[in-house]
Amino acid sequence: MTIIRSEQSGETAAIHKLHKASFPTEAQAKLVDALRSAGRWGLLDEYGGGEAFQALELRPGSIPLGAGLVRYAPEFEEFTQA
């Protein structure tokens, strides 16, 4: 049985090393480094994605801490229907 869990504090370097070894270039490892749970900025999404809801800060410092709830345009509703 495989157990999947959220990333724990202090595991960032090991995760980077694993991704760097798993792909032909370091680009994928750098992308994973940049994509982290949006919760670190205090972001929530209206669909309750929890730890799976990720954000990518395009410019350092552009997402303020405690940024709040992210709402999607109505056009995205069709993708949320079960």
Secondary structure, 3 states (H helix, E strand, C coil): CCCCCCCCCCCHHHHHHHHHHHCCCCHHHHHHHHCEEHHHHCEEECCCCHHHCEECCCCCCCCCCCCEEECCCHHHHHHCCC
